[in-house]
């Protein structure tokens, strides 16, 4: 389907069809991205549960540095989809150039900072001994792939804004296959251990970024960036940051929250960290359909907001919500029914049987809250698509810092629940944040237009000049 007819489908077609058409490639793409961590964890778990726990322990740190790139990507999808929906392709090209330039500069800065600070951050998190050593090896190598990852965020953003969710999926699929092939070679054949898993991921993402650059500047991309006579445009960067910064703050706040959360979980022992990581990887796999629905909704909402069709935005939100809840219910039932074989598949090491016992307990709590995780994703898609990322930021930060972590502290110091206090707090926080999202939705402030028209921008520049 051509990009022009994709835009027509988004603006005029049956919304269930639109949601499924756009979300299926995003879901497959997300599943493929999840495979990076799953495959790494699967092979590393064959060494020992400590190796497996190390990859999970450092994940929030790496994600903390990725947050800015994700924020700019979300801003790109929101703003560019609104411009495409309004038919202003020329202006969308101006925005795309600025977005690529800002993204690449920030990726280089965070790569350098992360590589230098890695051992100190792990020390602050309370990592000691083998957990610190292995975590530092893995984390430092993953920082090196930030420029490639940030570039792929741009590719995703530009393609999704135009309704093309298939191209990023195909690229991710090829990259994941390369990673799957390289993992056992680097880890066991070359005897690189945990470092081999990180180098395999970096290599596959570098190849992915190389192909992505050709597509980014190719004729198929209607909003391809151009750097001929390039100069930074303060007004465009300001708009991108106005939308992207709250999202970045939200992601950063969530990452910091998970770092603190990992510290609490670590206080219960390595087995609890491994169980937590194992279940999270399983549930992230199961929840990809609902998360993909939220990502597809961002582009749908953006284009329809640009086309001045608010009623269609509301209709898309309601239908996405129904689908996400259904997916969450089915996913939760599957996890409860097949809990033991699922967990034993993803935890290959048998050196600590308590990991499986803890994982089974945690999986039950997560399964109950599965529908709420789908609702959370759809609210995120709505607020990001309209450009009101401050609400998605509040949901990200509030869920962790104002609900989950205080509850965990309470259960840790005032009850004898042990790790169960963590599992309950994580599930209950999803309910609270969804109620907050519904309150914002009912208030309708998210319907206010964010993106300025070309005429408004021109007037602002004239006013500044005079």
C-alpha positions in Angstrom: 0.0 0.0 0.0 1.4 3.4 -1.0 2.1 6.1 1.5 -0.6 8.3 0.0 -3.3 5.6 0.4 -2.0 4.8 3.9 -2.7 8.4 4.8 -6.2 8.1 3.3 -6.8 5.0 5.3 -5.7 6.7 8.5 -7.9 9.7 7.9 -11.0 8.0 6.4 -10.9 4.2 6.7 -12.5 1.8 9.2 -10.6 2.4 12.5 -10.4 -1.2 13.5 -8.8 -1.9 10.2 -6.5 1.1 10.6 -5.4 0.0 14.1 -4.7 -3.6 13.0 -3.0 -2.6 9.8 -0.6 -0.2 11.5 -0.2 -2.1 14.8 0.7 -5.6 13.4 4.0 -4.5 11.9 4.7 -2.4 15.0 4.0 -5.4 17.2 6.2 -7.7 15.1 8.9 -5.0 15.2 8.6 -4.7 19.0 8.7 -8.5 19.4 11.9 -8.5 17.3 13.4 -5.7 19.5 12.5 -7.7 22.6 14.2 -10.7 21.0 17.5 -8.9 21.5 17.2 -9.0 25.2 15.5 -12.4 25.3 18.1 -14.1 23.2 20.9 -12.5 25.2 19.3 -13.6 28.4 18.6 -17.1 27.1 22.2 -17.7 26.1 23.7 -15.9 29.1 21.4 -17.9 31.5 23.2 -21.0 30.4 26.4 -19.7 32.1 24.8 -19.0 35.5 21.9 -17.2 37.2 24.4 -14.4 38.2 25.3 -13.7 34.6 21.5 -13.6 33.8 20.9 -11.3 36.8 23.7 -9.0 35.7 22.1 -8.3 32.3 18.8 -7.4 34.0 20.4 -5.4 36.7 22.1 -2.9 34.3 19.1 -2.6 32.0 17.5 0.5 33.7 20.9 2.3 33.5 21.2 1.8 29.8 17.5 2.8 29.3 18.2 6.0 31.3 20.5 7.1 28.6 18.2 6.0 25.8 15.4 8.1 27.2 16.3 11.3 25.3 16.5 9.5 22.0 13.1 7.9 22.7 11.6 11.3 23.6 12.8 12.9 20.4 11.5 9.9 18.4 8.0 10.3 20.1 8.1 14.0 19.3 9.0 13.2 15.7 6.1 10.8 15.2 3.7 13.2 16.8 4.7 16.4 15.0 5.5 14.8 11.7 2.3 12.8 11.5 0.3 16.0 12.2 2.2 17.8 9.4 1.6 14.8 7.0 -2.1 14.8 8.0 -2.4 18.5 7.2 -0.6 18.0 3.8 2.4 20.1 4.7 5.2 17.8 3.5 7.7 20.6 2.8 7.6 21.7 6.4 7.8 18.1 7.6 11.1 17.8 5.7 12.4 20.8 7.6 11.5 19.2 10.9 13.1 15.9 9.9 16.5 17.5 9.3 16.5 19.2 12.7 15.4 16.0 14.4 18.2 13.9 12.9 20.8 16.5 13.8 19.7 16.8 17.4 19.4 13.0 17.8 22.9 12.2 16.6 24.6 14.9 18.6 22.9 13.7 21.8 23.7 10.1 21.1 27.4 10.7 20.9 27.4 12.7 24.1 25.5 10.0 26.0 27.7 7.3 24.6 30.8 9.0 26.0 29.2 9.9 29.3 27.8 6.4 29.9 31.0 4.6 29.1 33.0 6.7 31.5 30.4 6.7 34.4 29.4 3.0 34.1 31.4 1.5 37.1 30.5 4.5 39.4 26.8 4.1 38.6 26.8 0.4 39.4 28.6 1.1 42.7 25.9 3.7 43.6 23.3 1.1 42.8 24.8 -1.2 45.4 26.3 -3.8 43.0 29.2 -5.7 44.5 31.6 -8.5 43.5 30.7 -10.6 40.5 27.4 -8.7 39.9 29.4 -5.4 39.6 32.1 -6.9 37.4 29.8 -8.6 34.9 27.4 -5.7 34.9 30.1 -3.2 34.0 31.4 -5.3 31.2 27.9 -5.7 29.7 26.8 -2.1 30.3 29.9 -0.4 28.8 29.6 -2.3 25.5 25.8 -1.6 25.2 26.6 2.2 25.5 28.6 2.0 22.3 25.5 1.1 20.3 23.6 4.2 21.3 24.3 6.2 18.1 23.0 3.2 16.0 20.0 2.8 18.2 19.1 6.5 18.2 19.4 6.6 14.4 17.0 3.7 14.2 14.6 5.6 16.4 14.6 8.3 13.7 13.8 5.8 11.0 11.0 4.4 13.1 9.6 7.9 13.8 9.7 9.1 10.1 8.2 5.9 8.7 5.5 5.6 11.4 4.5 9.3 10.8 3.8 8.4 7.2 1.9 5.3 8.0 4.7 2.9 7.0 5.1 0.5 9.8 6.3 -2.4 7.7 9.8 -1.1 6.7 11.0 -0.8 10.3 9.7 -4.3 11.0 11.6 -5.8 8.1 14.8 -4.1 9.1 14.5 -5.2 12.7 13.8 -8.7 11.7 17.0 -9.0 9.7 18.9 -7.4 12.5 17.5 -9.8 15.1 18.4 -12.8 12.9 21.9 -11.6 12.8 21.9 -11.2 16.6 20.6 -14.7 17.1 23.3 -16.2 14.9 26.1 -14.1 16.5 25.1 -14.6 20.2 26.2 -18.3 20.6 29.3 -17.7 18.4 30.5 -14.7 20.4 29.5 -16.0 23.9 30.7 -19.7 23.6 32.7 -20.2 20.4 34.9 -17.1 21.0 34.5 -17.6 24.7 33.7 -13.9 25.3 31.0 -14.7 27.9 28.7 -11.9 28.8 30.7 -9.5 26.7 29.9 -11.6 23.6 26.1 -11.0 24.1 26.7 -7.3 24.1 29.0 -7.3 21.1 26.5 -9.4 19.1 23.7 -6.9 19.8 26.0 -3.9 18.9 27.1 -5.6 15.6 23.5 -6.4 14.5 22.3 -2.8 15.4 25.2 -1.2 13.5 24.3 -3.2 10.4 20.6 -2.2 10.9 21.5 1.5 11.1 23.6 1.2 7.9 20.7 0.0 5.9 18.4 2.5 7.6 20.5 5.4 6.5 20.0 4.4 2.9 16.2 4.3 3.4 16.2 7.5 5.4 17.7 9.5 2.5 16.1 7.5 -0.2 13.3 8.5 -2.6 10.7 6.4 -0.8 10.9 8.7 2.2 8.7 11.7 1.4 9.9 13.6 4.4 13.6 12.8 4.0 16.0 15.2 5.7 18.4 17.4 3.8 21.7 18.9 5.2 22.6 21.0 2.2 23.1 24.5 3.7 21.9 23.1 7.0 21.5 25.4 10.0 19.9 24.7 13.4 16.4 26.2 13.5 15.7 27.4 17.0 11.9 27.5 16.5 11.7 24.0 15.2 14.0 22.6 17.9 12.0 24.4 20.5 8.8 22.7 19.3 10.5 19.3 19.1 11.8 19.8 22.7 8.4 21.0 23.9 6.9 17.7 22.8 9.9 15.4 23.3 11.3 16.7 26.6 8.4 15.7 28.8 8.5 12.3 27.2 12.2 12.1 27.8 11.7 13.3 31.4 9.1 10.6 31.9 11.3 7.9 30.5 14.2 9.2 32.5 12.1 9.3 35.7 11.0 5.8 35.0 14.5 4.6 34.4 15.7 6.2 37.6 12.8 4.6 39.4 13.7 1.2 38.0 17.3 1.7 39.1 16.1 2.4 42.7 13.6 -0.5 42.3 16.5 -2.8 41.3 18.3 -1.8 44.5 15.3 -2.8 46.6 15.0 -6.1 44.7 18.7 -6.7 45.1 18.4 -6.5 48.9 16.4 -9.7 48.7 19.2 -11.6 46.9 20.4 -12.5 43.4 17.6 -15.1 43.1 15.0 -12.4 43.4 16.7 -10.2 40.8 16.8 -13.2 38.4 13.1 -14.0 39.0 12.1 -10.4 38.5 14.1 -10.1 35.3 12.8 -13.4 33.9 9.2 -12.6 34.4 9.5 -9.1 33.0 11.0 -10.5 29.9 8.2 -13.0 29.5 5.5 -10.4 30.1 7.1 -7.8 27.8 6.8 -10.4 25.1 3.2 -11.1 25.8 2.3 -7.4 26.1 3.8 -6.4 22.7 0.4 -6.5 20.9 -1.2 -4.0 23.4 1.9 -1.8 23.3 1.9 -1.9 19.5 -1.7 -0.8 19.6 -0.6 2.3 21.7 2.2 3.1 19.2 -0.1 2.8 16.2 -2.6 5.1 18.0 0.1 7.8 18.2 0.4 8.1 14.4 -3.4 7.7 13.9 -4.2 10.4 16.5 -1.4 12.7 15.1 -2.6 12.6 11.5 -6.3 13.1 12.4 -5.4 16.0 14.7 -3.5 17.5 11.8 -6.6 17.0 9.6 -8.9 18.6 12.2 -10.9 15.5 13.0 -11.2 15.3 16.8 -14.2 13.0 16.7 -12.2 10.4 14.8 -9.4 10.7 17.4 -11.8 9.8 20.2 -13.2 6.9 18.2 -9.7 5.6 17.5 -8.9 5.8 21.2 -12.0 3.9 22.3 -11.5 1.1 19.8 -7.8 0.8 20.7 -8.8 0.5 24.3 -11.2 -2.3 23.6 -8.5 -4.2 21.7 -5.8 -3.7 24.3 -8.0 -4.9 27.2 -8.9 -8.0 25.2 -5.3 -8.7 24.5 -4.4 -8.2 28.2 -7.1 -10.7 29.4 -6.0 -13.4 26.9 -2.3 -12.9 27.6 -2.9 -13.1 31.4 -4.9 -16.3 31.0 -2.2 -17.9 28.9 0.5 -17.0 31.4 -1.4 -18.5 34.3 -2.2 -21.7 32.4 1.3 -22.3 31.2 3.4 -20.6 33.9 5.9 -23.3 34.8 6.9 -24.5 31.2 7.2 -20.8 30.2 9.5 -19.9 33.0 11.7 -23.0 32.8 12.2 -22.3 29.1 13.6 -18.8 29.7 15.7 -19.8 32.7 18.1 -22.4 31.5 20.5 -22.5 34.4 19.5 -24.9 37.2 22.0 -23.7 39.9 19.3 -22.0 42.0 15.8 -23.5 42.0 14.4 -20.7 44.2 14.5 -18.5 41.1 11.6 -20.5 39.5 9.6 -20.5 42.7 9.9 -16.7 43.1 9.1 -16.3 39.4 5.9 -18.3 39.6 4.7 -16.1 42.4 5.5 -12.9 40.6 4.0 -14.1 37.4 0.6 -14.6 39.1 0.5 -11.0 40.2 1.6 -9.7 36.8 -1.0 -11.8 34.9 -3.8 -10.2 36.9 -2.7 -6.7 36.0 -2.2 -7.5 32.3 -5.3 -5.7 31.0 -4.2 -2.6 33.0 -0.8 -2.6 31.2 -2.7 -2.5 27.9 -4.9 0.4 29.1 -1.7 2.3 30.1 -0.2 1.8 26.6 -3.3 3.2 24.9 -3.4 6.3 27.1 0.3 6.9 26.3 -0.5 6.6 22.6 -3.3 9.1 22.9 -1.4 11.7 24.8 1.7 11.4 22.7 -0.2 11.5 19.4 -1.8 14.8 20.4 1.6 16.2 21.5 0.5 16.4 25.1 3.5 14.4 26.3 3.4 16.0 29.8 0.5 13.7 30.6 2.4 10.6 29.4 5.3 11.9 31.5 3.2 12.2 34.6 1.9 8.6 34.1 5.5 7.2 33.7 6.9 9.1 36.6 3.9 8.9 38.9 3.5 5.1 38.5 7.0 4.5 39.9 7.9 7.4 42.2 4.5 8.2 43.8 2.9 4.8 44.0 5.1 1.8 43.4 8.3 2.8 45.3 6.5 4.2 48.4 4.4 1.0 48.6 7.5 -1.2 48.3 9.2 0.7 51.1 6.1 0.3 53.2 5.9 -3.4 52.7 9.7 -3.8 53.2 9.9 -2.1 56.5 6.4 -2.5 58.1 5.3 -6.0 57.0 6.9 -9.5 56.6 5.6 -10.0 53.1 9.2 -10.2 51.6 9.3 -10.1 47.8 5.5 -10.4 47.7 5.4 -6.7 48.6 7.3 -5.9 45.5 5.0 -8.0 43.3 1.8 -6.6 44.7 3.1 -3.0 44.5 4.0 -3.3 40.9 0.5 -4.6 39.9 -1.4 -2.1 42.1 0.5 0.9 40.7 -0.8 0.0 37.2 -4.4 0.4 38.5 -3.7 3.8 40.1 -2.0 5.2 37.0 -4.8 4.1 34.7 -7.3 5.8 36.9 -5.2 9.0 36.5 -5.1 8.6 32.8 -8.9 8.3 32.7 -9.2 11.4 34.8 -7.1 13.4 32.3 -9.0 11.9 29.4 -12.3 13.0 30.8 -11.0 16.5 31.4 -10.4 16.9 27.6 -7.3 19.2 28.0 -5.4 16.8 25.7 -7.6 18.0 22.8 -5.9 21.4 22.7 -3.8 21.9 19.6 0.0 21.9 20.1 1.6 22.3 16.7 1.7 25.8 15.3 0.6 26.4 11.7 3.2 27.8 9.2 1.4 31.2 9.4 1.7 31.4 13.1 5.4 30.4 13.0 6.0 33.1 10.4 4.2 35.8 12.5 6.3 34.8 15.5 9.6 35.2 13.6 8.5 38.6 12.2 7.7 39.7 15.7 11.1 38.6 17.0 12.8 40.4 14.1 11.0 43.6 14.7 
